[in-house]
Amino acid sequence: MAKIAQISAKYIVHSTISIDGVVDRPDVIGAIFGQTEGLLGADLELRELQRSGRIGRIEVNVTTKGGKTAGEIIIPSSLDKAETAIVGAALEIIQRIGPCNAALKVTSIEDIRISKRKFVIERAKELLKNLMDGVMPDSQELADEVAYSVRVMEITEYGRERLPAGPAIDESDEVIIVEGRADVLNLLKHGFKNAIAINGTNVPPSIADLCRQKSVTVFVDGDRGGDLIIKELLAIAEVDFITKAPDGKEVEELTKKEIHKAIRSRVASEQFRMEKDPNGGRDDRQRRDAARETERREQPVPEHREERGPRDDRKSRDASRDAGRDDRPSRDDRRAPRAPERRAKAAEPSAKEKSSFNEMLEDLIGTRGAYVLDKELNILGKVPVSELDATVKSLKGGVYAVVFDGEAEKKLVDVAEEANIAFLVAMSSKVQSASVAILTPESLE
């Protein structure tokens, strides 16, 4: 006689049994076969179904407590849904087992294939994940991984405090101060080799010494901790520029584009103080001026004073009047040639000029240098930003555009207007000109 196990069945009928008395397992099985015999017809006779293997071995698990018996009945079935449901419903007609009253209740009919399908899906997900993790990376991923490993190996230590720093921290004229080692690694990953970390809010002596020797840009996270570090550095060290990551972001998670944008938008430390303190430090200056005034008053006054009569006062007034006449320009001076006329209106850059300006500006990031260009956008020379005013004045014309790593200030704009320059391309600007087109990275996009 063939029997099917639960693992080969399609459905499993789960039912509970409650008996008012003490019975054994064979009594329950006998009642199931005996009381359903002839009830469902020859095709659904439980004995014949079990003999043909379409109904599996009936499992009965019962326990006796306090003179009553309770348990569960499990019947595996390879019949179809309708036939399995009929067999399950037939169990509920059993009302007595032996001399005791009984009640059977079918709780559920489980589809074994659904359980197996869930197992297959979960296992397939696990296998696919293992396959994806172990798949061979493409060439670009390999190149990125190697480049990142090389940059990580380049990280060095600086000073007595062994601060994490980039390999170019000694030879570079400018340094970028960040908060921690992860920030230095992220900047190294994107090509910035002149970064150094302070490792906390307390400024190490090595950082203070570095600030006195080099041009320093403070680059901190966009949170309150970054503000505290800026405040500490401004109070102790000589900081030149300040910039922050976007609000809620950290330097270690910024992309290359976000890093470049943050460095381009850096501001001078004096401007940062003015923005944070609208009083601009006037209270401190007033206290210093009051101290100087008190010191001046406490100095002894010379006792000897020269007596001046009315005649001396008249001579002094006549001399002043004659000096005023001498200061007035002569008629010959008024006929001197005028300075060259300035441009009537600022020019509009072409698409080619925008592209060239943008590339040159990218090359100058962090160098504090400037390119002087002619009409064909050829580089006439590269000079430090600190010498840009004097250079433009000395050339006396022939300069078409100036691209520099810095902020366009009014003094430079005035010099550019006098020199009839068409374009000033700067990292940032807070001034305007009617005759010179002042361009920034935002206007070049």
HELIX and SHEET records of a PDB file:
HELIX    1   1 GLN A    6  SER A    8  5                                   3    
HELIX    2   2 ARG A   25  THR A   36  1                                  12    
HELIX    3   3 ALA A   42  LEU A   44  5                                   3    
HELIX    4   4 LEU A   46  SER A   52  1                                   7    
HELIX    5   5 LYS A   81  LEU A   91  1                                  11    
HELIX    6   6 ILE A  112  ASP A  133  1                                  22    
HELIX    7   7 SER A  139  MET A  153  1                                  15    
HELIX    8   8 ARG A  181  LYS A  189  1                                   9    
HELIX    9   9 PRO A  205  GLN A  213  1                                   9    
HELIX   10  10 ARG A  224  ILE A  236  1                                  13    
HELIX   11  11 VAL A  251  GLU A  253  5                                   3    
HELIX   12  12 LYS A  256  ARG A  264  1                                   9    
HELIX   13  13 SER A  269  LYS A  276  1                                   8    
HELIX   14  14 ARG A  282  GLU A  298  1                                  17    
HELIX   15  15 PRO A  310  ASP A  327  1                                  18    
HELIX   16  16 ARG A  331  ARG A  334  1                                   4    
HELIX   17  17 ALA A  351  ASP A  363  1                                  13    
HELIX   18  18 VAL A  385  GLU A  387  5                                   3    
HELIX   19  19 LEU A  388  LEU A  395  1                                   8    
HELIX   20  20 LYS A  410  GLU A  418  1                                   9    
HELIX   21  21 PRO A  441  LEU A  444  1                                   4    
SHEET    1   A 5 GLU A  59  LYS A  65  0                                        
SHEET    2   A 5 LYS A  68  SER A  77 -1                                        
SHEET    3   A 5 TYR A  11  ILE A  19 -1                                        
SHEET    4   A 5 CYS A 100  ASP A 111 -1                                        
SHEET    5   A 5 ARG A  96  ILE A  97 -1                                        
SHEET    1   B 2 THR A 156  TYR A 158  0                                        
SHEET    2   B 2 LEU A 163  ALA A 165 -1                                        
SHEET    1   C 5 ALA A 195  ALA A 197  0                                        
SHEET    2   C 5 GLU A 174  VAL A 178  1                                        
SHEET    3   C 5 SER A 215  VAL A 220  1                                        
SHEET    4   C 5 PHE A 241  LYS A 244  1                                        
SHEET    5   C 5 VAL A 267  ALA A 268 -1                                        
SHEET    1   D 5 ILE A 379  PRO A 384  0                                        
SHEET    2   D 5 GLY A 369  LEU A 373 -1                                        
SHEET    3   D 5 ALA A 401  PHE A 404 -1                                        
SHEET    4   D 5 PHE A 423  VAL A 425  1                                        
SHEET    5   D 5 ALA A 437  LEU A 439  1                                        
SHEET    1   E 2 GLU A 407  ALA A 408  0                                        
SHEET    2   E 2 SER A 428  SER A 429  1                                        
END                                                                             
